[in-house]
């Protein structure tokens, strides 16, 4: 029996070998506010929960991207389920198997990312291991993301307190971003943060 999750009263599927939405996914989804007509990139899409959430808020286009081919297929399946229910209007979508931005060629109004953040010296699970200090994937994302953002665009991404939050703030400042903590949640051994970053003074 396939695993399932719910988002805004809609039921979606979780494929084998794809990260099942948990507290971190829900925290990020709840923090994101989408302007109608926005174009959205769901980086590391997994089941597609962040892109689906954006479409349900009125995004006109969503790009679902993941290194895991099963995740790309999962996101495409779930977008199809949403479309069959008539819940995404005329929103378009694209699906890419890519290592971060290597397969992406356009810019977006909104970029969403729930990166793997478990510190590990060896890659065991694509959806969990963040490399040394748990920052390898996040740092790669922060390095490239500005080049894929429209002038008035915004970035929302998740981070844990064990991955050096001060370093993230420093990198964003060096990249010319303003940022704030849009949401936070304390768990047993860590605290989760959702960063909102933008280049315009008021956004």
N, C-alpha and C positions, 0 to 999 in steps of 0.2 A: 504494500500500500504506500503510495508516494506521500512524503511529508508535505504539509501545507502551512501557510501563514496567512494572516488577515491584515489588510491595510484599508482603512476607511470603509469598512464593511464589505470589501471585496475579498474573495478567496483566491489565493495563488499557490503555485506548486514550487517545491524545492527538490531539485534533481539530486541524485547521488553525487558526491564529491563537490557539491556547491555549498557555500557557507549559508547556514540557516539564520535568517534575521533574528537578532537577539537584542539585549538592552542597548548596545551601542548603535545598532541600526535604527532602532525606534527613537533614540535620543536625537540622532541626526535628522531623521525625517520630521520630527516634531519641531525642530529649530528652523527648518528651511521655509522661507516664504517666497513664493514665486510670483513674479509679475506676469499677468496674462500676455500671451504672445511671445514669451521668452523662448530662446533656444537653450537647451540644457545638455551638458555632458555628464553622464553617470559613469565616472571612472571606477574601475574595479567593481563592476556592476553586480556581480553575484547573481542573485535572483532577479535583479532589476528593481529592487524596492525603492531606491532613491529616484530613479528616472520615472517610475510609475507614479510615485507621490507627486513629482513635479507636473506630470501630465494631468493628473487629477486636479491640480491647482490651476490649470489653464495654460501650461506650456504648449507651444505650437509645434515644437520639434524636440525630440530626445535622441541622443546618441548613447548607446549602451556599449561600453568597452571593457574587456577583461582579458587577462592573460590565459585564463582557463577556458578552453573551448566549450566545456560543458556549461559554464556560467553564461556564455554568450547565447547558447541554445536555450538555456533556461529563461533568460531575460526575453528572448524573442517569443518563446511560448507564452510567457505571462503577459506580454504586451498584446499578443493575439487574443488572449482570454479577455483582456480589458476591452479590446476593440469589439469583440463579439457581443459584449454587453452594452455597447453604445456609450461607454463612459469616457472616451477620449476624444470625442468630437472629430475634427479633421486633422488632429495632430499626426505628424509624420514621425518616422523612427528609422534609425540605422543601427547596425549591429557589427562590432568589430572585435576580432581576436587580435590583441595588440599588447605589447609590453609598455605600459604607460602610454605616452603620446606618440610612439613610433609609427602608428598606423593612422593617425588623425591629421587631417589637412585643412580644417576650418576653425573658425573662432566661435565662441559661445557667450551668451549673456550670463550664464550660470554654470559653474563647475562644481560637482559634488563628489566627495571621496571619503570612503570609510576604509582606510588602508590597513593592511596587516601590521600589527604593532607588538607582537610577542617577541621579546628579545631572544635571539638564537644565533649561534655561530654556524648552523647548518640548516639548509632549507629542507623541511620535512612536509609541510602542508602549505600550498600556495596561498590559501586564504587566511593564514594565521601568522606565519613567520615574517618578522620585520627585519631580520638580519641583526647585526651587532647593535646593541642598545635599542633595538626595535625601531630604528629610524631610517634604515636603508631605503625603503620604498617611499616613505614620507619625504625624505630629503630630495630624492629624485623627482618626485611630484612637484615640490615647491620650486625646484630649479627650472622646470619646464613650463609650469602652468601659466605664468604671466604671458607667454607668447601665444596662448590659445584663448585669451580672454578679450572680449570686446571692450572698448574704452570705458563704458560705464558698468562693466560686468562685476560680478561678485563670485567669491569662492567660499564654499562651506566645506569644512573637513573635520574629521574626528581625531582626537589624540588622547592618550592616557597620561596620567601624571608620572608614570615610571619612565617616560620617554623624553624627559628634559623639556618642559614647556617653555622655559626661558630661551632656549635655543630657537624654538619655533618663532617666538616673538621677535628675536633678533634677525632671523632670516627674512621674515616678512617686512620688517623695517628697511633692511638693506635692499629689498626688491621694490621699495617705494610704495608699499601697502600700508594702509591704516587697518587696524584689526581690533576685534573685541571678542570676548567669550560670549557666545550667543546662548549657550546652555551648558549645564554641568550636572553630573550625577555621581554620588559617592557609592562605591561598591565595597566589598569586604577588604580588599588589599590595594585598591587604587581608586582614583577619581577620573572620570571621563569628562572631556571637554569638547565642545563643538566651537571651532573657530569660524568667525565670519571675517573675510578680508576683502578690501576694495581699494581702489585708487582715487576715487572721487571723494571730495570732502564730506558730502552728505549723500548717503545711498541707502 
